[in-house]
């Protein structure tokens, strides 16, 4: 199968480490999706056997967020989640470097698509948590119409990521004040804005503590402020990974109305509730190793400690 021009060898100005990563990604992109997922599952199994922070942090998060699970059930859940975690990183090469139409052809169905339709010239804020194949979710969104995606510039592979996410015309807005202005302008033009809503914000402003699966989580206020400033609707969109490399199913879920509330804690609580509703659809496919509770409220103990 042909690969996109993004997979070609980088020029000599690219740092050696990045050049090596690009070569690996191009090689992995040549695998079929079922094979990528099989290798990803093996990677997850390896991570389960060797002491590492991802293995430890995943279990900590699972215990915190899913206390209804017994210890045996939590360990089994971690095993399944690390298999999906491995698939996430193996499939990225496929999703980034294959032609856009070929990647979009992996979508086997869409549920709730009407929730992200633009109406009467009003923009739509579309939230894609780190669940399933979020790179595919972003590409699908940009295929629906003009899209501006909030994006954190990276030290490595930045130009590749920008090119991959912009294949269907998406504009990438950096996580700066200038980038936020670009998001507002896009919404006022009646366009889409795409945001990953479950990352812990940096700094001491623009976020509050709100429960996520009942645990205090430092939560962004950007979605609330954009919605209030522009009157844009808010919806969730994510791509569930189907078994045996069969492709993906797109889910669109309406956000709780309170994400636009004037009370910031109420709005952040509603945002996290919406994310949790998405996670419940395919819970093993959430990025459980991520240190979502790194920042703790005053007086709360740190949680990502202990043996690996």
C-alpha positions in Angstrom: 0.0 0.0 0.0 1.4 3.5 -0.8 2.5 5.7 2.0 2.1 9.4 2.2 5.0 11.7 1.3 5.4 12.3 5.1 7.1 8.9 5.3 10.0 9.9 3.0 13.4 10.2 4.5 13.9 13.5 6.4 16.4 16.1 5.2 19.9 16.2 6.8 19.0 19.2 9.0 16.8 16.9 11.2 18.5 15.8 14.4 19.9 12.3 14.4 17.5 11.1 17.1 14.5 12.4 15.2 15.8 11.0 12.0 16.0 7.5 13.6 12.4 7.8 15.0 11.1 8.8 11.5 12.8 5.8 10.0 11.2 3.5 12.6 7.8 5.1 12.0 8.0 4.7 8.2 8.9 1.1 8.7 5.9 0.5 11.1 3.6 2.3 8.8 4.2 -0.3 6.2 2.6 -2.9 8.4 -1.1 -3.7 7.9 -3.4 -2.4 10.7 -4.0 -5.9 12.1 -0.3 -6.6 12.2 0.3 -3.2 13.9 -2.2 -4.1 16.6 -0.7 -7.6 17.1 2.7 -6.0 17.6 1.2 -3.4 19.9 -0.4 -6.1 22.0 3.0 -7.7 22.4 4.5 -4.4 23.4 1.8 -4.1 26.1 2.6 -7.6 27.3 6.2 -6.7 27.6 5.4 -3.5 29.6 3.4 -5.7 31.9 6.3 -8.0 32.7 9.1 -5.4 33.2 8.9 -2.8 36.1 8.2 0.6 34.7 6.3 3.8 35.5 3.5 3.2 33.0 2.7 -0.1 34.5 2.7 1.3 38.0 0.8 4.5 37.1 -1.9 2.6 35.2 -2.7 0.5 38.2 -2.8 3.5 40.5 -5.2 5.3 38.2 -7.4 2.2 37.8 -7.6 1.8 41.6 -8.5 5.4 42.1 -11.0 5.7 39.3 -12.6 2.3 39.4 -12.7 1.4 43.1 -15.6 -1.0 42.4 -13.1 -3.5 40.9 -11.6 -6.1 43.1 -7.8 -6.3 43.2 -7.9 -9.3 40.8 -10.2 -7.4 38.5 -8.0 -4.3 38.6 -4.9 -6.3 37.6 -6.8 -8.0 34.7 -8.1 -4.6 33.6 -4.6 -3.2 33.6 -3.4 -6.1 31.5 -6.1 -5.3 28.9 -5.5 -1.6 29.1 -1.7 -2.0 28.5 -2.4 -4.1 25.4 -4.5 -1.2 24.1 -1.8 1.2 25.1 0.6 -0.7 23.0 -1.7 -0.6 20.1 -2.1 3.1 20.4 1.6 3.7 19.8 2.0 1.2 17.0 -1.0 2.4 15.1 0.1 6.1 15.2 2.5 5.4 12.3 -0.3 4.0 10.2 -2.6 6.9 11.1 0.0 9.6 10.4 1.8 8.3 7.4 -0.9 6.6 5.3 -2.8 8.8 2.8 -5.8 10.5 4.5 -8.5 8.8 2.4 -7.0 5.4 3.2 -7.0 6.2 6.9 -10.6 7.5 6.9 -11.7 4.3 5.1 -10.9 2.4 8.3 -14.0 4.0 9.9 -16.7 1.3 10.0 -19.5 3.4 11.4 -20.5 6.6 13.1 -22.8 7.0 16.1 -24.4 10.3 17.0 -22.9 12.2 14.0 -25.7 14.7 14.1 -24.3 16.1 17.4 -21.3 17.6 15.6 -23.1 19.1 12.6 -22.7 22.8 12.3 -25.9 24.7 12.3 -26.9 28.3 11.5 -23.3 29.4 11.2 -22.5 28.6 14.8 -19.1 27.0 15.6 -18.8 23.7 17.4 -16.2 22.8 20.1 -15.4 19.2 19.6 -13.6 17.4 22.5 -11.5 14.2 21.8 -10.1 12.6 25.0 -7.1 10.4 25.0 -9.3 7.4 24.2 -9.0 4.9 21.4 -7.4 6.5 18.3 -7.5 10.2 18.9 -5.3 10.9 15.9 -8.1 9.4 13.7 -10.7 11.3 15.6 -9.0 14.6 14.7 -8.6 13.6 11.1 -12.2 12.7 10.8 -13.3 16.0 12.3 -11.2 18.0 9.8 -12.9 16.0 7.0 -16.3 17.4 8.1 -15.4 21.0 7.6 -13.0 23.8 8.4 -11.2 22.9 11.7 -8.7 24.6 14.0 -7.0 22.2 16.4 -5.4 23.2 19.7 -2.0 21.8 19.6 1.1 21.7 21.9 4.3 22.1 19.8 6.7 19.2 20.3 10.5 18.9 20.6 10.6 16.0 18.2 8.6 15.2 15.1 6.8 18.5 15.3 6.8 19.1 11.5 5.6 15.5 10.9 2.8 15.9 13.4 1.7 19.2 11.9 1.7 17.7 8.4 -0.2 14.6 9.5 -2.9 16.5 11.4 -3.2 19.0 8.6 -3.8 16.5 5.8 -7.5 17.4 5.4 -6.9 21.2 5.8 -6.9 21.5 9.6 -5.2 24.6 11.1 -3.1 24.0 14.1 -3.3 26.6 16.9 -0.4 26.5 19.4 -1.2 26.3 23.1 -0.5 30.0 23.6 -2.5 33.2 23.9 -2.2 33.7 20.2 -3.5 30.1 19.6 -6.5 30.8 21.8 -7.3 33.8 19.8 -7.2 31.6 16.7 -9.7 29.3 18.3 -12.1 32.1 19.1 -11.8 33.5 15.6 -12.6 30.0 14.1 -15.7 29.6 16.3 -17.0 33.0 15.4 -16.6 32.1 11.7 -18.9 29.1 12.4 -16.1 26.5 12.2 -14.9 23.5 14.2 -12.4 23.7 17.1 -10.8 20.5 18.2 -9.4 20.1 21.8 -7.9 17.2 23.8 -9.7 18.0 27.1 -8.1 15.6 29.6 -4.6 17.0 29.7 -3.4 18.6 33.0 -3.0 22.3 32.3 0.3 24.0 33.1 0.5 27.0 35.4 -1.7 28.2 38.2 -4.4 30.0 36.1 -6.9 28.7 33.7 -7.8 25.6 35.7 -9.6 24.4 38.8 -9.9 21.2 40.7 -12.9 19.1 39.8 -13.8 15.4 40.3 -12.8 13.0 37.6 -14.2 9.5 38.4 -14.6 11.0 41.9 -11.0 12.0 42.3 -9.9 15.7 42.3 -8.2 16.5 39.0 -6.7 19.8 37.9 -9.0 20.6 35.0 -8.8 23.1 32.2 -11.3 26.0 31.9 -10.5 26.7 28.3 -13.6 24.9 27.0 -15.9 26.8 29.4 -14.4 30.1 28.4 -14.6 29.5 24.7 -18.2 28.3 24.9 -19.2 31.4 27.0 -17.3 33.8 24.7 -18.7 32.5 21.4 -21.9 30.6 22.2 -20.5 27.5 20.5 -22.0 24.1 21.2 -19.8 21.5 22.8 -19.7 17.8 21.9 -17.4 14.8 22.4 -16.0 12.7 19.6 -13.7 9.7 19.8 -12.7 6.7 17.7 -13.2 3.3 19.3 -10.6 0.7 18.2 -12.3 -2.5 16.9 -10.9 -5.9 17.6 -8.6 -7.8 15.3 -7.5 -4.7 13.5 -10.9 -4.4 11.8 -10.9 -0.6 12.0 -12.7 2.0 14.1 -16.1 3.2 15.1 -16.7 6.9 15.7 -18.8 7.9 18.7 -20.2 11.4 19.1 -21.7 12.3 22.5 -23.4 15.5 23.6 -21.5 17.4 26.4 -23.4 18.2 29.6 -25.0 21.6 29.3 -23.1 22.8 32.5 -19.8 22.9 30.6 -21.0 26.5 29.7 -21.9 27.4 33.3 -20.8 30.6 34.9 -19.5 28.7 37.9 -16.1 27.4 37.0 -16.0 24.4 39.3 -19.5 23.4 38.0 -18.3 23.7 34.4 -15.1 21.7 35.0 -17.1 19.0 36.8 -19.4 18.8 33.8 -16.4 18.5 31.5 -14.9 15.7 33.5 -18.3 14.0 33.6 -18.5 14.1 29.8 -15.0 12.6 29.5 -15.9 9.8 31.9 -19.0 9.0 29.9 -16.8 8.6 26.8 -14.4 6.4 28.8 -17.2 4.1 29.9 -17.9 3.2 26.3 -14.5 1.4 25.8 -12.7 1.8 29.2 -9.6 -0.3 28.4 -8.8 2.1 25.5 -8.3 5.1 27.8 -4.7 6.2 28.4 -4.5 5.0 32.0 -0.7 5.3 32.4 -1.0 9.1 32.1 -0.5 11.0 35.4 -3.8 12.7 35.4 -3.6 13.4 39.1 -0.1 14.8 39.1 -1.2 18.1 40.6 -3.0 17.6 43.9 -5.2 20.0 46.0 -3.4 21.5 49.0 -3.0 19.0 51.7 -3.6 15.9 49.5 -0.8 13.4 49.2 1.0 12.6 46.0 -0.2 9.4 44.4 2.4 8.4 41.8 4.8 6.9 44.2 5.9 3.4 45.3 7.5 0.4 43.7 7.4 0.0 39.9 
